Amino acid sequence: MRINLNTLSILLVLSVCICVDGQRRFSRRAYIEAGTGVNLSYFDVGGGSPGVSFKGSALYDLSPNWRLGASIGVHRARGTDEGTPEAARGYEFRSNLNEISAKAVYLFRFKPYPIRKWKLKLEPRAFVSLGILQFQPKPNDMLATQGNGDYLPVAPFMTGGIGLAYHLDQDLSILFESCGNGSTSDYLEGFTDQSESMVPDLFLTFLVKFIYKIPKVWQ
């Protein structure tokens, strides 16, 4: 059987391309995330009072869509009865909330074709974390005299949220993130209103972070 030289050349090029494509492997990388923002606390005192939050994570690729790692956070929550239906009570608090948790991130990948510049720049995500929250409430005099009994200053802690990263360059991105944070404790401000409280204390966070992709030479 005679084979045209041009046909043979095309077949050789296709076979090489197929082999090269078949050898492509996903390159796992490590990342550092850190940033700051605000929290809105929904406790038994106040409600929606803004505070400051700081959060950082170390993550590692498990697959093209999944990252797993550890996270730490420091939140300064506050609340007051002023401006609420309970203004006559005069309760007020500030509370230090410190978390450490394991974090899993799912990255939504766009279809590669057709190629668009915005697909290379944007990286939406969803995430969850599970860990421990340690809290240090500081009530004002009116609230401190209520005597709610003994309670553990630590509790299991869970976070769930969404984010959108924008790649500034190959190794640095900016991330906008929002999430809900809840624990099994109703004493994050040092007080619980058992007649009114239906769920444990929770708070929301809205953060701006930077993501740094660690160079492979360091890994």
C-alpha positions as a printed NumPy array, in Angstrom:
array([[  0.   ,   0.   ,   0.   ],
       [  1.42 ,   3.388,  -1.006],
       [  1.201,   6.307,   1.423],
       [  1.517,   9.878,   0.232],
       [  4.458,  11.725,   1.84 ],
       [  2.264,  14.683,   2.857],
       [ -0.253,  12.352,   4.485],
       [  2.532,  10.629,   6.406],
       [  3.864,  13.986,   7.647],
       [  0.435,  15.033,   8.909],
       [ -0.011,  11.734,  10.748],
       [  3.38 ,  12.121,  12.443],
       [  2.576,  15.673,  13.606],
       [ -0.81 ,  14.574,  14.986],
       [  0.739,  11.636,  16.842],
       [  3.326,  13.911,  18.483],
       [  0.626,  16.409,  19.541],
       [ -1.475,  13.616,  21.032],
       [  1.488,  12.265,  22.998],
       [  2.408,  15.71 ,  24.324],
       [ -1.192,  16.432,  25.312],
       [ -1.465,  13.071,  27.042],
       [  1.619,  13.847,  29.14 ],
       [  0.21 ,  17.087,  30.535],
       [ -0.17 ,  16.945,  34.281],
       [ -1.856,  19.187,  36.767],
       [  0.772,  21.21 ,  38.626],
       [ -0.034,  21.438,  42.335],
       [  0.832,  24.701,  44.041],
       [  0.656,  26.215,  47.532],
       [ -0.957,  29.56 ,  48.348],
       [ -1.016,  32.128,  51.132],
       [ -4.171,  34.233,  51.646],
       [ -4.377,  37.186,  54.02 ],
       [ -6.584,  40.225,  54.395],
       [ -8.898,  42.367,  56.464],
       [-12.472,  43.606,  56.471],
       [-15.527,  44.057,  58.661],
       [-17.79 ,  41.769,  60.659],
       [-21.438,  42.228,  61.564],
       [-22.427,  40.458,  64.784],
       [-25.906,  39.093,  65.41 ],
       [-25.838,  38.26 ,  69.113],
       [-28.373,  38.791,  71.916],
       [-27.126,  42.35 ,  72.396],
       [-27.182,  44.855,  69.559],
       [-27.385,  43.372,  66.097],
       [-25.427,  44.204,  62.991],
       [-22.884,  46.381,  64.794],
       [-19.696,  46.549,  62.663],
       [-16.328,  45.34 ,  63.907],
       [-12.899,  44.634,  62.386],
       [-11.739,  41.219,  61.157],
       [ -8.359,  39.845,  60.061],
       [ -7.985,  36.457,  58.412],
       [ -5.257,  34.353,  56.823],
       [ -4.981,  30.899,  55.263],
       [ -2.387,  28.499,  53.871],
       [ -3.804,  26.297,  51.11 ],
       [ -2.587,  23.563,  48.775],
       [ -4.035,  22.25 ,  45.517],
       [ -5.591,  18.791,  45.717],
       [ -6.983,  18.942,  42.17 ],
       [ -7.754,  21.614,  39.55 ],
       [-10.94 ,  22.448,  41.49 ],
       [-10.123,  21.754,  45.145],
       [ -7.762,  23.369,  47.653],
       [ -7.335,  22.324,  51.273],
       [ -5.52 ,  23.98 ,  54.138],
       [ -5.671,  25.742,  57.485],
       [ -7.074,  29.127,  58.445],
       [ -6.773,  31.52 ,  61.373],
       [ -8.879,  34.573,  62.116],
       [ -9.119,  37.406,  64.628],
       [-12.396,  39.303,  64.938],
       [-13.251,  42.281,  67.124],
       [-17.031,  42.209,  67.549],
       [-19.132,  44.783,  69.358],
       [-22.76 ,  45.567,  70.051],
       [-25.016,  47.897,  71.968],
       [-28.68 ,  48.185,  72.879],
       [-28.649,  51.809,  71.769],
       [-30.965,  52.276,  68.792],
       [-32.69 ,  48.897,  69.298],
       [-36.035,  47.986,  70.916],
       [-34.024,  47.054,  74.05 ],
       [-32.396,  50.494,  74.412],
       [-33.696,  50.828,  77.993],
       [-31.516,  47.918,  79.156],
       [-28.289,  49.765,  78.423],
       [-26.311,  46.61 ,  77.603],
       [-23.103,  46.943,  75.603],
       [-20.162,  44.66 ,  74.861],
       [-16.939,  44.184,  72.972],
       [-15.665,  40.677,  72.277],
       [-12.431,  39.213,  70.908],
       [-13.151,  36.175,  68.727],
       [-10.187,  34.012,  67.708],
       [-10.567,  31.084,  65.319],
       [ -8.448,  28.257,  63.966],
       [ -9.914,  25.875,  61.428],
       [ -9.417,  23.518,  58.495],
       [-10.58 ,  25.039,  55.202],
       [-11.725,  23.522,  51.901],
       [-12.12 ,  25.692,  48.778],
       [-13.911,  24.732,  45.562],
       [-12.845,  26.708,  42.467],
       [-15.314,  27.159,  39.614],
       [-13.483,  26.71 ,  36.313],
       [-14.694,  28.199,  33.05 ],
       [-14.745,  26.138,  29.873],
       [-11.412,  26.683,  28.084],
       [-12.938,  27.429,  24.685],
       [-13.613,  29.929,  23.339],
       [-10.667,  31.666,  24.97 ],
       [-11.592,  34.946,  26.641],
       [ -9.305,  37.307,  28.566],
       [-11.748,  37.624,  31.47 ],
       [-11.672,  33.834,  31.944],
       [ -7.961,  34.08 ,  32.695],
       [ -8.478,  36.931,  35.159],
       [-11.484,  35.811,  37.232],
       [-11.7  ,  32.863,  39.629],
       [-15.   ,  32.422,  41.534],
       [-15.058,  30.075,  44.511],
       [-17.053,  28.649,  47.401],
       [-15.577,  27.472,  50.693],
       [-16.279,  25.908,  54.054],
       [-14.199,  25.636,  57.212],
       [-14.554,  23.778,  60.477],
       [-12.623,  24.447,  63.654],
       [-12.582,  25.997,  67.118],
       [-13.584,  29.506,  68.193],
       [-12.162,  31.045,  71.364],
       [-13.971,  34.145,  72.641],
       [-13.204,  36.828,  75.219],
       [-16.293,  38.972,  75.89 ],
       [-15.948,  42.332,  77.648],
       [-19.422,  43.5  ,  78.792],
       [-20.163,  46.948,  80.175],
       [-21.172,  47.324,  83.838],
       [-24.899,  46.925,  83.169],
       [-24.379,  43.679,  81.239],
       [-21.67 ,  42.304,  83.557],
       [-24.044,  42.266,  86.531],
       [-26.493,  39.906,  84.815],
       [-24.691,  36.756,  85.985],
       [-25.34 ,  34.16 ,  83.298],
       [-23.455,  31.431,  85.093],
       [-20.376,  29.553,  83.943],
       [-19.764,  28.812,  80.264],
       [-16.836,  27.474,  78.271],
       [-14.976,  30.233,  76.379],
       [-14.404,  27.892,  73.422],
       [-16.837,  26.257,  71.005],
       [-16.916,  24.372,  67.684],
       [-16.984,  26.797,  64.79 ],
       [-18.107,  26.584,  61.165],
       [-17.844,  28.986,  58.244],
       [-19.352,  28.931,  54.76 ],
       [-19.094,  31.529,  52.02 ],
       [-18.272,  32.636,  48.506],
       [-15.511,  34.693,  46.933],
       [-14.22 ,  36.119,  43.676],
       [-10.516,  36.4  ,  42.903],
       [ -8.988,  38.669,  40.261],
       [ -5.505,  37.766,  39.026],
       [ -3.228,  40.823,  39.13 ],
       [ -0.363,  38.808,  37.658],
       [  0.851,  35.22 ,  37.508],
       [  1.527,  34.954,  41.246],
       [ -0.631,  37.609,  42.935],
       [ -4.42 ,  37.958,  43.097],
       [ -6.924,  40.079,  44.978],
       [ -9.868,  38.264,  46.571],
       [-13.262,  39.612,  47.624],
       [-14.886,  37.268,  50.127],
       [-18.089,  37.124,  52.171],
       [-19.166,  34.42 ,  54.584],
       [-21.368,  33.434,  57.484],
       [-19.773,  32.282,  60.739],
       [-21.529,  30.291,  63.421],
       [-20.667,  28.446,  66.612],
       [-22.525,  26.194,  69.021],
       [-22.256,  28.827,  71.775],
       [-24.77 ,  31.549,  72.594],
       [-22.299,  33.417,  74.823],
       [-20.004,  35.13 ,  72.319],
       [-20.815,  38.447,  74.016],
       [-20.934,  36.849,  77.493],
       [-24.726,  36.896,  77.676],
       [-27.74 ,  34.944,  76.451],
       [-31.392,  35.881,  76.51 ],
       [-32.944,  32.44 ,  76.887],
       [-36.465,  33.784,  76.442],
       [-35.683,  35.358,  73.063],
       [-32.662,  33.55 ,  71.625],
       [-33.673,  30.858,  69.118],
       [-30.255,  30.032,  67.648],
       [-26.605,  30.282,  68.789],
       [-24.67 ,  33.484,  68.1  ],
       [-23.448,  34.131,  64.557],
       [-21.697,  36.867,  62.61 ],
       [-20.979,  37.796,  59.008],
       [-17.625,  38.827,  57.556],
       [-16.773,  40.779,  54.399],
       [-13.067,  40.672,  53.568],
       [-10.566,  41.872,  50.99 ],
       [ -7.559,  39.558,  50.737],
       [ -4.429,  39.087,  48.694],
       [ -3.482,  35.629,  47.434],
       [  0.182,  34.825,  46.834],
       [  1.133,  31.741,  44.845],
       [  4.3  ,  30.311,  46.408],
       [  7.02 ,  29.737,  43.781],
       [  7.713,  26.074,  43.023],
       [ 11.378,  26.523,  43.924],
       [ 10.228,  26.999,  47.553],
       [  8.059,  23.884,  47.522]])
